[in-house]
């Protein structure tokens, strides 16, 4: 018989409807809470028959059944925070409002009032009942349409979002996060209004329709972070960052547009060790093949990004780079995350256009390398630093260079090699890219062999 080793976790509660398609509702909430290291509990308010294309049927549970679920959870678990989603009827809104008045933990209310189509989902009495619920709420997270229902203020920009947030606070809620996903523009601005002022969280809009369940995931992530002890602004900041990645790398499931990837953070973290090992495998292959003909004066580095990498510290590289020695090439130190800036920033910028691209290496460039690339027949692109609009730090140059290499390629394959012709004080370089480690290693070895011919 083995000794048990229980795992103690913060607890969060979701009071929401069930989505048979798994992308929204309690399914999304519980998956998001798990991804944040929180034990999720639930009180189901309605059962829906839906999928990635829409809702087929919906059935609201009796209020007493919802009340019994809330009582069961709060009577047994040490709930650290709760959130609401679809409440469906006036009676359910009133039931949850009555319960919320006795909650000793933060409550996040996602006021599900307006469908993506713009149709109102609740009868007027239920919309009015939300005002009582909000009076006992820590944070309300309406989108632009829902904010207008609550305040009669049309949210069209950051200023009107702030005005709507202030008006929602007058209903008694501690804070309001007016979401900007429904407001047109290339930048999404989520505006948090509290008694201390306004904070705006900005991120570039992602060109996707796979946003099913995004509101559920955001409010669940905020509740989960509050349950772990985050203050409100920290919880909102972390949750919005989580949602950006979850939307960009959405699940490609069903016949519709797909759904938000609630497990994206977990899967990205789980891939770190494998990514590091893959980079080491490439390095070992290059050392064995002695590709010294391709090592630049500044040294070579091999970089690997985790599958959902968005930042330099999510890329693994050789610390101190790879350099030439009298007996071949050798890495100066081992592989670690965040060890590269130059090549890592280029790879991250390239992934904006080709998200499957996960590995890159910087090689020497010269007439012999250019001739070898032509002989190999690989897809090539290049940029000239002289064309850069403003002289900037190296990291920004890498982003600009990747954009020049990848934009306007239409239906062409992503480039295998990107040529940087250098500038005064900047060595010319060739960067090779690949979706997997084995392919990158083979490309470097093949280029080295062609250069030596």
Long-range contacts (C-beta under 8 A, 24 or more apart in sequence): 9-37, 9-38, 9-39, 10-37, 10-38, 10-39, 10-80, 10-224, 10-227, 10-228, 10-229, 11-38, 11-39, 11-40, 11-41, 11-77, 11-78, 11-79, 11-80, 11-227, 12-38, 12-39, 12-40, 12-41, 12-79, 12-80, 12-81, 12-82, 12-83, 12-220, 12-223, 12-224, 12-226, 12-227, 13-40, 13-41, 13-42, 13-43, 13-70, 13-73, 13-74, 13-77, 13-79, 13-81, 13-82, 13-83, 13-223, 14-40, 14-41, 14-42, 14-43, 14-82, 14-83, 14-84, 14-85, 14-220, 14-223, 15-42, 15-43, 15-45, 15-66, 15-70, 15-82, 15-83, 15-84, 15-85, 15-87, 15-96, 16-42, 16-43, 16-44, 16-45, 16-83, 16-84, 16-85, 16-86, 16-216, 17-44, 17-45, 17-46, 17-47, 17-48, 17-58, 17-85, 17-86, 17-88, 18-44, 18-46, 18-47, 18-48, 19-48, 19-50, 19-213, 20-47, 20-48, 20-49, 20-50, 20-51, 21-50, 21-51, 21-52, 21-212, 21-254, 21-259, 22-259, 23-52, 23-212, 23-213, 23-251, 23-253, 23-258, 23-259, 23-260, 24-50, 24-85, 24-212, 24-213, 24-215, 24-216, 24-259, 25-85, 25-86, 25-213, 25-216, 26-85, 28-213, 28-216, 28-217, 28-220, 28-259, 28-260, 28-262, 29-83, 29-85, 29-216, 29-217, 29-219, 29-220, 30-220, 31-262, 31-263, 32-216, 32-217, 32-220, 32-221, 32-224, 32-242, 32-262, 33-220, 33-223, 33-224, 34-266, 35-242, 35-262, 35-263, 35-264, 35-265, 35-266, 36-221, 36-224, 36-225, 36-228, 36-242, 36-265, 37-224, 37-228, 38-80, 38-224, 38-227, 38-228, 39-77, 40-220, 40-224, 41-73, 41-77, 41-79, 42-69, 42-73, 43-69, 43-70, 43-73, 44-69, 45-85, 45-86, 45-87, 45-88, 45-92, 46-86, 46-88, 46-92, 48-86, 51-254, 51-255, 51-256, 52-212, 52-253, 52-254, 52-255, 52-256, 52-257, 52-258, 52-259, 53-254, 53-255, 53-256, 54-256, 58-88, 60-88, 60-89, 60-92, 61-92, 63-89, 63-91, 63-92, 63-94, 63-95, 66-92, 66-95, 66-96, 67-95, 67-99, 70-96, 70-99, 74-99, 74-103, 79-103, 79-105, 79-227, 80-105, 80-106, 80-226, 80-227, 80-228, 80-229, 81-105, 81-106, 81-107, 81-108, 81-223, 81-224, 81-226, 81-227, 82-106, 82-107, 82-108, 82-223, 83-107, 83-108, 83-109, 83-110, 83-219, 83-220, 83-222, 83-223, 84-108, 84-109, 84-110, 84-133, 85-110, 85-112, 85-215, 85-216, 85-219, 86-112, 86-121, 87-112, 87-122, 87-126, 88-122, 88-126, 89-122, 89-123, 89-126, 90-122, 90-123, 90-125, 90-126, 90-129, 93-122, 93-126, 93-129, 93-130, 93-132, 93-133, 94-129, 94-132, 96-133, 97-129, 97-132, 97-133, 97-135, 97-136, 100-133, 100-136, 100-137, 101-136, 103-136, 105-227, 106-138, 106-139, 106-223, 106-226, 106-227, 106-232, 107-136, 107-137, 107-138, 107-139, 108-137, 108-138, 108-139, 108-140, 108-141, 108-219, 108-222, 108-223, 108-226, 109-133, 109-134, 109-137, 109-139, 109-140, 109-141, 109-173, 109-219, 110-140, 110-141, 110-142, 110-215, 110-216, 110-218, 110-219, 111-140, 111-141, 111-142, 111-146, 111-149, 111-150, 112-146, 112-215, 113-142, 113-145, 113-146, 113-149, 113-150, 114-143, 114-145, 114-146, 114-149, 118-145, 120-149, 131-171, 131-172, 134-168, 134-171, 134-172, 134-173, 135-171, 135-172, 135-173, 136-172, 137-172, 137-173, 137-174, 138-173, 138-174, 138-175, 138-226, 138-232, 139-173, 139-174, 139-175, 139-176, 139-177, 139-222, 139-232, 139-236, 140-168, 140-173, 140-175, 140-176, 140-177, 141-176, 141-177, 141-179, 141-215, 141-218, 141-219, 141-222, 142-168, 142-176, 142-177, 142-178, 142-179, 143-178, 143-179, 143-181, 143-182, 143-215, 144-178, 144-179, 144-180, 144-181, 144-182, 144-183, 145-182, 147-176, 147-178, 155-180, 155-182, 155-183, 156-183, 157-183, 158-189, 158-191, 158-200, 161-189, 161-191, 162-191, 162-193, 162-198, 165-191, 165-192, 165-193, 165-198, 166-193, 168-193, 169-193, 169-194, 169-195, 174-232, 175-232, 177-222, 177-236, 179-215, 179-218, 181-211, 181-214, 190-236, 190-240, 192-232, 192-233, 192-236, 194-232, 194-233, 199-233, 199-236, 201-236, 201-237, 201-240, 203-240, 203-241, 203-244, 206-244, 206-247, 206-248, 208-247, 208-248, 208-250, 208-257, 209-257, 210-247, 210-250, 210-251, 210-252, 210-257, 210-258, 210-259, 210-260, 211-247, 211-250, 211-257, 211-260, 212-256, 212-257, 212-258, 212-259, 212-260, 213-259, 213-260, 213-262, 214-243, 214-246, 214-247, 214-260, 217-242, 217-243, 217-246, 217-260, 217-262, 218-242, 218-243, 244-310, 245-308, 245-310, 248-308, 248-355, 249-307, 249-308, 249-355, 264-308, 267-307, 267-308, 268-306, 268-307, 268-308, 268-309, 268-314, 271-306, 271-307, 271-308, 272-306, 272-314, 272-316, 272-337, 275-304, 275-305, 275-306, 275-316, 275-358, 276-304, 276-316, 276-335, 276-336, 276-337, 278-304, 278-359, 278-436, 278-437, 279-303, 279-304, 279-316, 279-317, 279-318, 279-335, 279-359, 279-437, 280-334, 280-335, 281-437, 281-438, 281-441, 282-359, 282-361, 282-437, 282-440, 282-441, 282-444, 283-318, 283-322, 283-331, 283-335, 285-441, 285-445, 286-322, 286-329, 286-361, 286-441, 286-444, 286-445, 287-322, 287-328, 287-329, 287-330, 287-331, 289-444, 289-445, 289-448, 290-328, 290-329, 291-329, 291-444, 291-445, 291-447, 291-448, 292-324, 292-328, 292-329, 293-364, 293-448, 293-451, 293-452, 294-363, 294-364, 294-369, 294-430, 294-444, 294-447, 294-448, 294-451, 295-322, 295-323, 295-324, 295-329, 295-363, 295-364, 296-362, 296-363, 296-364, 296-365, 296-427, 296-429, 297-364, 297-427, 298-427, 299-323, 299-332, 300-329, 300-361, 300-362, 300-363, 301-339, 301-340, 301-342, 301-343, 301-361, 301-362, 302-343, 302-359, 302-360, 302-361, 302-440, 303-340, 303-343, 303-344, 303-347, 303-359, 303-360, 303-361, 304-358, 304-359, 304-437, 305-344, 305-347, 305-348, 305-351, 305-357, 305-358, 305-359, 306-358, 307-358, 309-348, 309-351, 309-358, 310-348, 311-348, 312-338, 312-340, 312-341, 312-344, 312-345, 312-348, 313-337, 313-338, 315-340, 315-344, 315-347, 315-348, 317-343, 317-344, 341-394, 341-395, 342-394, 342-395, 342-398, 343-398, 343-431, 345-394, 345-395, 345-398, 345-399, 346-398, 346-399, 346-401, 346-402, 346-418, 346-431, 347-433, 348-399, 349-398, 349-399, 349-401, 349-402, 349-403, 350-402, 350-405, 350-406, 350-414, 350-418, 350-433, 352-402, 352-403, 352-406, 353-402, 353-403, 353-406, 353-407, 353-409, 353-414, 354-406, 354-414, 354-433, 356-435, 357-414, 357-433, 357-434, 357-435, 358-434, 358-435, 358-436, 359-433, 359-434, 359-435, 359-436, 359-437, 359-439, 359-440, 360-431, 360-432, 360-433, 360-434, 360-440, 361-431, 361-432, 361-440, 361-444, 362-429, 362-430, 362-431, 363-429, 363-430, 363-431, 363-432, 363-444, 363-447, 364-428, 364-429, 364-430, 365-419, 365-420, 365-421, 365-422, 365-428, 365-429, 365-430, 366-428, 368-451, 369-430, 369-447, 369-451, 370-419, 372-447, 372-450, 372-451, 372-453, 373-417, 373-419, 373-430, 373-447, 375-450, 376-446, 376-447, 376-450, 378-415, 378-416, 378-417, 378-443, 379-412, 379-413, 379-414, 379-415, 379-416, 379-417, 380-415, 380-416, 380-417, 380-418, 380-419, 381-405, 381-406, 381-409, 381-415, 381-417, 381-418, 381-419, 382-418, 382-419, 382-420, 382-421, 383-418, 383-419, 383-420, 383-421, 384-421, 385-420, 385-421, 385-422, 385-423, 385-426, 386-423, 416-443, 417-447
